[in-house]
Amino acid sequence: MVKGVIGEETRFQPIEDRLTKSASPAEVGLLIGKFSSTLDRLFLFDLIPTPPNDSGDPASSITQPDKKTASKSKSQTPDSSSLFIDKDWVSEHARQVSRMLVGGIKVVGVYVWVSDNAFKNSTIMLCQTVKGVAEAAPLSEANWGERLLLHICYGPRRWNCRNCSLSSNITSSSLRPCEFKLGKVLSSFQTFRCMHNFNLRLPILHDGASKFQTLSDVLHHAISLHAKELSDAKALIDGKLVLDNEPCSSDGVHEVELLIPFLNNSSIEAYSQKDVSGILSFCGTICSFAYLNSKEPISQAVTDIKGDIITSLQSRLDIIRDETDVDSDNHHDVGRQVSDDDVSVEKPVSQLVLHLLRKECSLPFPRRVFAPWLAGTYVCDYLQPSETVEVLKDHCMELLSMKAPTEVSTILEPEKEDVSFKSKSFWDVAVPSYSETHLVEDKLKLDGRGESSSNKSAKSGQISVVAAGLILLLSVLVGFVLFVLKG
């Protein structure tokens, strides 16, 4: 349970002024912040309103009770209005926004702008919305089983913060008060950056030899394996080894380097040649940012960096799956990009079965780009090879309700090398079969015997030449002695 919440005053005051001037009866949106388990505090950075849905309808509205029901009860409260929220749309908004956040910064709850009576009449609706957002944008902190619900009340004007339990049984007691105050949050945060190189090589097994058959399942498995590798990795920050409880007091951007233990790869297993049909290479360079409160230990930045790397890989895989599953018209094009096999072109790329491919295939992942956000922090987006930074600008305005970067120079594109996977089938690689292997071995043995014979012949020839020379020299000496004796 979070004991205290601190909101960034430079952001919350303008938001309150905007809501007051808008005269809107209701608004719902997302809380963006960072949870600190060591400090037992939650720092709120921003409030992002959920945009209208595809039909142009707002994500929330005020509903009035049925007139017939209201006339039957004379003891009804003066204001019996309640809040309606498009829970699915708010959850989808949270899912997409969570992809644009970097290490340590998460969707931590929901805010609502509504009257006090409407809030009290909509407790169940609000708890269900918070729970849907938590499921759409999960956190890595397993020890925090709650999310925040921030009520901005008009008449009287005040801010009320509550912890919302994520238990399956939602009741009015699921909301508990939480201390809330405004302060300077972002000015005390420090920036950490990491350029992480990785290269995973996994075997592609025949049908039935592995439970991971489709491209989506294989890559998801590869990401989970890399997460295990990173969990044991040590870190250098500005060239110094990180200690667990060491604070960080210096300013500027701190460079992080992750050191994965040598040969500590849980994915290395022994397979017989008959089980393997190819090799999968999953590699690239990932740029990651994380932000740390000055009172938190520096090891928390390393944890946030590691989590951000894995989340970034998973987000790219989700984007590929989303695009191929939604846009069915492009299934054939995507299939041809990966393989020319007639069986696989009819399937989305995420559903390709790798061991059925007969040709080498490759697929680039979306690259990560960064845009300036609040007080030196960044948000990110993922662009396909054919997309430009204009896509990033549109997403910033639509999903984050922020002004698009006007200067392209402020947008960071540090990932020069593509994150991609390459699959090489053993059908195209000269890998000999079992019988061919024995033929090659027999040939090598024969060649070895021949080489031995030739060596012996060469040595014999060298001995014969030496013996002939000695005999010739001895003959000359004998002839010379006889000649002298006769004289």
C-alpha positions in Angstrom: 0.0 0.0 0.0 1.3 3.4 -1.0 1.6 5.7 2.0 2.0 9.0 0.2 1.6 10.5 -3.2 3.4 13.6 -4.5 2.1 15.4 -7.6 4.2 17.6 -9.9 2.8 21.1 -9.0 4.0 22.6 -12.3 1.7 20.2 -14.2 -1.3 19.8 -11.8 -2.1 23.5 -11.3 -2.5 24.1 -15.1 -4.6 21.0 -15.4 -6.9 22.1 -12.7 -7.3 25.5 -14.4 -8.0 23.8 -17.7 -10.7 21.6 -16.2 -12.3 24.6 -14.5 -12.5 26.7 -17.6 -13.8 23.8 -19.7 -17.0 23.5 -17.7 -17.1 19.8 -18.6 -19.3 17.7 -16.2 -16.9 14.7 -16.4 -13.4 13.7 -17.6 -11.4 10.5 -17.2 -7.8 9.9 -17.9 -4.6 8.2 -16.8 -2.1 8.9 -14.0 1.5 8.8 -15.1 4.2 8.4 -12.5 6.8 6.3 -10.8 6.4 4.0 -7.8 9.3 3.8 -5.4 9.3 0.7 -3.3 12.2 1.8 -1.2 10.6 5.1 -0.2 7.1 3.7 -0.2 6.0 6.8 -2.2 4.5 7.4 -5.6 5.5 10.4 -7.7 3.0 11.6 -10.2 4.3 13.4 -13.3 1.2 14.1 -15.4 -2.5 13.5 -16.0 -3.3 12.4 -19.5 -7.0 12.7 -20.6 -8.4 9.7 -22.5 -9.4 11.0 -26.1 -12.8 10.3 -27.7 -13.2 6.9 -29.1 -13.3 5.9 -32.8 -17.0 7.1 -33.0 -16.1 10.5 -31.5 -17.9 9.8 -28.2 -16.2 11.0 -25.0 -14.7 8.3 -22.7 -16.9 9.5 -19.8 -20.3 11.1 -19.3 -22.9 11.8 -16.6 -26.0 9.7 -16.6 -29.3 10.5 -14.9 -31.6 7.9 -13.3 -34.7 6.7 -15.0 -37.6 9.1 -14.3 -40.0 6.2 -13.4 -37.5 4.8 -10.9 -36.9 8.2 -9.4 -40.6 9.0 -8.9 -41.1 5.9 -6.9 -38.7 6.9 -4.2 -39.3 10.1 -2.3 -36.2 9.6 -0.1 -33.8 9.8 -3.0 -30.8 12.1 -2.6 -31.0 15.5 -4.3 -28.3 14.5 -6.9 -28.6 10.9 -8.0 -26.5 11.3 -11.1 -23.8 8.8 -11.8 -20.7 8.5 -13.9 -20.5 6.4 -17.1 -17.0 5.3 -18.3 -16.1 3.5 -21.5 -13.9 1.1 -19.6 -12.6 -0.8 -22.6 -11.6 2.4 -24.3 -9.7 3.7 -21.3 -7.9 0.4 -21.0 -6.9 0.5 -24.6 -5.6 4.0 -24.1 -3.6 2.8 -21.1 -2.1 0.0 -23.2 -0.9 2.3 -25.9 0.4 5.0 -23.6 2.4 2.4 -21.6 4.4 1.6 -24.7 5.5 5.2 -25.0 6.9 5.4 -21.4 10.5 4.7 -20.5 12.1 2.9 -17.6 10.5 3.4 -14.2 7.7 5.6 -15.5 4.3 3.8 -15.7 0.6 4.1 -15.9 -0.1 4.0 -12.2 -3.9 4.6 -12.1 -6.9 6.7 -13.2 -8.0 10.2 -12.5 -11.6 11.5 -12.8 -13.1 15.0 -12.9 -16.6 14.8 -11.5 -18.9 16.1 -8.8 -18.8 14.6 -5.3 -22.2 13.0 -5.6 -21.6 11.4 -9.0 -18.3 10.0 -7.6 -20.1 8.4 -4.6 -22.7 6.9 -6.9 -20.1 5.3 -9.2 -17.7 3.5 -6.9 -18.1 0.1 -8.6 -17.7 1.6 -12.1 -14.5 3.5 -11.0 -13.0 0.4 -9.4 -13.7 -1.7 -12.5 -12.0 1.0 -14.7 -8.9 1.1 -12.5 -8.7 -2.7 -12.6 -9.0 -2.8 -16.4 -6.2 -0.2 -16.7 -4.0 -2.3 -14.4 -4.5 -5.4 -16.6 -3.9 -3.5 -19.8 -0.7 -1.8 -18.5 0.8 -4.2 -15.9 3.7 -3.2 -13.6 6.8 -5.2 -12.8 6.5 -4.4 -9.1 4.9 -7.5 -7.8 4.8 -6.2 -4.3 2.3 -3.4 -5.2 -1.1 -4.9 -5.8 -3.0 -1.6 -6.0 -3.5 1.4 -8.3 -4.4 5.0 -7.6 -7.7 6.7 -8.1 -7.4 10.5 -8.1 -10.7 12.4 -7.7 -10.6 16.0 -8.8 -13.8 17.3 -7.3 -15.7 20.5 -8.2 -18.1 22.0 -5.7 -16.2 22.2 -3.4 -12.9 22.2 -5.2 -10.4 19.6 -3.8 -8.2 16.7 -4.7 -8.9 13.2 -3.2 -6.5 10.3 -3.7 -7.3 6.7 -2.9 -5.6 3.3 -3.2 -7.8 0.9 -5.2 -7.4 -2.8 -4.5 -7.1 -5.1 -7.6 -8.8 -8.0 -5.9 -11.4 -9.9 -7.9 -14.1 -9.0 -5.4 -14.8 -5.3 -6.0 -16.8 -3.5 -3.3 -17.1 0.0 -1.8 -14.3 -0.9 0.6 -11.9 -1.5 -2.3 -11.0 2.3 -2.0 -8.9 3.5 0.9 -7.7 7.1 1.5 -4.2 8.0 0.6 -2.2 11.1 1.5 -1.7 13.5 -1.4 0.2 16.7 -1.8 1.8 18.8 -4.5 5.5 19.5 -4.8 8.5 19.7 -7.1 9.0 16.2 -8.3 10.7 16.2 -11.7 13.4 18.7 -10.7 14.9 16.2 -8.3 15.1 13.3 -10.8 18.3 12.1 -12.4 18.7 10.6 -15.9 20.3 7.3 -16.8 20.9 6.0 -20.3 21.9 2.6 -21.6 22.9 1.4 -25.1 22.4 -2.3 -24.8 23.7 -4.8 -27.5 22.3 -8.3 -27.5 22.6 -11.3 -29.7 20.6 -14.5 -29.1 21.0 -17.6 -31.2 18.4 -20.3 -30.7 17.8 -23.6 -32.6 14.7 -24.0 -34.7 13.4 -27.5 -33.9 11.3 -29.8 -36.0 7.5 -30.2 -35.5 6.8 -31.8 -32.2 10.3 -31.2 -30.8 9.4 -27.9 -29.2 6.3 -26.2 -27.9 7.3 -22.9 -29.5 6.3 -23.3 -33.2 5.1 -19.9 -34.5 7.4 -16.9 -34.9 5.5 -15.0 -32.2 5.9 -17.8 -29.7 9.6 -18.3 -30.5 10.4 -14.6 -30.2 8.4 -14.3 -27.0 10.5 -17.3 -25.6 13.7 -15.6 -26.7 12.7 -12.4 -24.9 12.0 -14.3 -21.7 15.4 -16.0 -21.9 17.1 -12.7 -22.3 15.2 -11.4 -19.3 16.8 -14.2 -17.2 20.2 -13.2 -18.5 19.7 -9.5 -17.6 18.5 -10.4 -14.1 22.0 -11.7 -13.3 23.9 -8.9 -15.1 26.1 -6.5 -13.2 26.2 -2.8 -14.1 28.7 -0.1 -14.6 27.5 3.5 -14.2 29.9 6.1 -15.5 32.5 3.4 -15.5 32.1 2.4 -11.9 30.6 -0.9 -10.6 27.2 -0.4 -9.0 26.7 -1.2 -5.3 23.3 -2.1 -4.0 22.6 0.9 -1.6 24.9 3.4 -3.1 23.3 6.8 -3.8 24.0 8.9 -6.9 24.6 12.6 -6.2 26.2 13.8 -9.4 24.3 15.7 -12.1 24.0 15.1 -15.8 23.2 12.0 -17.9 24.7 8.9 -16.4 25.8 6.2 -18.8 24.9 2.6 -17.9 26.6 -0.5 -19.2 25.2 -4.0 -18.4 27.7 -6.9 -18.0 26.1 -10.3 -18.6 28.0 -13.1 -17.0 30.1 -15.1 -19.5 28.5 -18.4 -20.6 25.6 -17.8 -18.2 23.1 -18.6 -20.9 20.1 -20.7 -19.8 19.1 -21.1 -23.5 22.1 -23.3 -24.3 20.9 -26.9 -24.5 22.2 -29.9 -26.3 20.1 -31.1 -29.3 20.7 -34.0 -31.7 21.1 -33.1 -35.3 17.9 -34.8 -36.3 15.8 -32.5 -34.0 17.2 -29.2 -35.4 16.0 -27.7 -38.7 17.6 -24.2 -38.5 19.1 -21.4 -36.5 17.3 -18.2 -35.2 19.4 -15.1 -34.7 17.8 -12.4 -32.6 20.0 -9.4 -32.2 20.3 -5.6 -32.2 20.9 -2.5 -30.1 18.4 -1.0 -27.7 18.4 2.5 -26.2 16.9 2.8 -22.7 16.3 5.7 -20.4 15.4 5.6 -16.7 14.8 8.3 -14.0 15.7 8.1 -10.4 14.8 10.2 -7.3 17.8 11.5 -5.5 16.8 9.6 -2.4 16.6 6.2 -4.1 19.5 3.8 -4.3 21.4 3.8 -7.6 20.6 0.1 -8.0 17.0 1.0 -8.6 18.0 2.8 -11.9 19.7 -0.5 -13.0 16.5 -2.4 -12.2 14.5 0.1 -14.2 16.9 -0.1 -17.1 16.7 -3.9 -17.2 12.9 -3.8 -17.1 12.7 -1.2 -19.8 14.8 -3.2 -22.2 12.6 -6.3 -21.9 9.4 -4.2 -22.1 10.8 -2.5 -25.2 11.4 -5.8 -26.9 8.0 -7.1 -26.0 6.3 -3.9 -27.2 8.0 -4.2 -30.6 6.8 -7.8 -30.9 3.2 -6.7 -29.8 3.2 -4.0 -32.5 4.1 -6.5 -35.2 1.4 -8.8 -34.0 -1.2 -6.0 -33.8 -0.5 -4.7 -37.3 -0.6 -8.1 -38.9 -3.7 -9.2 -37.0 -5.7 -6.1 -37.7 -4.6 -5.3 -41.2 -5.5 -8.6 -42.9 -5.1 -7.0 -46.4 -1.3 -6.9 -45.8 -1.0 -10.5 -44.8 0.3 -11.5 -48.2 2.8 -8.7 -48.4 4.2 -9.4 -45.0 4.4 -13.1 -45.8 6.4 -12.5 -48.9 8.7 -10.2 -47.0 9.6 -13.1 -44.8 9.4 -16.1 -47.0 8.6 -17.1 -50.6 7.1 -20.4 -49.5 3.5 -20.8 -50.8 2.3 -22.3 -47.5 3.5 -19.4 -45.3 2.5 -16.4 -47.4 -1.2 -16.9 -46.6 -0.5 -16.5 -42.8 0.3 -13.4 -40.8 3.9 -13.0 -40.1 3.3 -13.6 -36.4 1.8 -17.0 -37.2 4.6 -18.2 -39.5 5.9 -21.6 -38.5 9.7 -21.4 -38.7 10.6 -25.0 -39.1 8.4 -25.1 -42.3 10.4 -22.3 -44.0 12.7 -23.5 -46.7 14.6 -20.3 -47.2 16.5 -17.8 -45.1 14.2 -15.1 -43.8 14.6 -11.9 -41.8 12.3 -9.3 -40.2 13.3 -5.9 -38.8 11.7 -4.8 -35.6 10.3 -1.3 -35.2 13.1 1.1 -34.1 12.7 3.2 -30.9 12.8 7.0 -31.1 12.5 9.5 -28.3 10.8 12.9 -28.0 11.3 15.5 -25.2 8.5 15.5 -22.6 8.7 17.1 -19.2 11.6 18.8 -17.5 14.3 16.9 -19.5 12.5 13.6 -19.5 11.7 11.6 -22.7 8.8 9.6 -24.0 9.3 7.1 -26.9 7.6 5.6 -29.9 8.3 2.7 -32.3 8.6 3.3 -36.0 8.5 0.8 -38.8 11.3 1.0 -41.5 8.9 2.9 -43.8 7.7 5.4 -41.2 9.0 8.8 -40.4 9.1 10.9 -37.2 5.7 12.4 -38.2 4.1 9.3 -36.8 5.8 10.1 -33.5 4.4 13.6 -33.5 0.9 12.4 -34.2 1.0 9.9 -31.4 2.3 12.5 -28.9 -0.7 14.7 -29.7 -3.3 12.0 -29.8 -2.3 9.7 -27.0 -0.3 12.0 -24.6 -2.2 15.3 -25.3 1.2 17.0 -25.6 2.4 19.5 -28.2 4.3 17.8 -31.0 8.0 18.5 -31.2 8.5 21.4 -33.6 12.2 20.8 -34.3 13.3 17.5 -35.7 16.7 18.0 -34.0 15.1 17.5 -30.6 13.9 14.0 -31.5 16.5 11.3 -30.6 17.1 8.3 -33.0 20.0 6.5 -31.2 19.2 3.0 -32.5 21.2 3.0 -35.7 21.4 -0.8 -35.9 18.0 -2.5 -36.4 16.7 -4.9 -33.9 15.8 -7.9 -36.0 15.6 -11.6 -36.2 17.1 -13.8 -38.9 16.1 -17.4 -39.5 18.4 -19.6 -41.5 16.9 -23.0 -42.5 19.2 -26.0 -42.6 17.6 -26.8 -46.0 19.8 -24.0 -47.5 22.8 -24.5 -45.3 25.2 -27.3 -46.3 24.6 -29.4 -43.3 25.3 -33.1 -44.2 22.9 -35.8 -43.3 23.8 -38.7 -41.0 24.9 -40.9 -43.9 26.8 -38.0 -45.6 28.6 -37.4 -42.4 29.9 -40.9 -42.3 30.9 -40.6 -46.0 32.9 -37.5 -45.2 34.5 -39.1 -42.2 35.5 -42.2 -44.3 36.9 -39.9 -46.9 38.9 -38.0 -44.3 40.2 -41.4 -43.0 41.3 -42.4 -46.5 42.9 -39.1 -47.1 44.7 -39.6 -43.8 46.0 -43.0 -44.8 47.2 -41.7 -48.2 48.9 -38.8 -46.5 50.7 -41.3 -44.2 51.8 -43.5 -47.1 53.1 -40.5 -49.1 55.0 -39.3 -46.0 56.6 -42.7 -45.7 57.5 -42.8 -49.4 59.0 -39.3 -49.1 61.1 -40.3 -46.1 62.3 -43.5 -47.9 63.3 -41.5 -51.0 65.4 -39.1 -48.8 67.3 -42.0 -47.2 68.1 -43.5 -50.6 69.6 -40.3 -51.9 71.9 -39.9 -48.9 73.1 -43.5 -49.1 73.9 -43.1 -52.8 75.9 -40.0 -52.1 77.9 -41.7 -49.4 78.7 -44.7 -51.7 79.8 -42.3 -54.4 82.1 -40.4 -52.0 83.6 -43.7 -50.7 84.3 -44.9 -54.3 86.2 -41.7 -55.1 88.3 -42.0 -52.0 89.2 -45.6 -52.7 90.1 -44.8 -56.2 92.3 -41.9 -55.1 94.2 -44.2 -52.6 94.8 -46.9 -55.2 96.2 -44.3 -57.6 98.6 -43.0 -55.0 99.8 -46.4 -54.1 100.5 -47.3 -57.7 102.5 -44.1 -58.1 
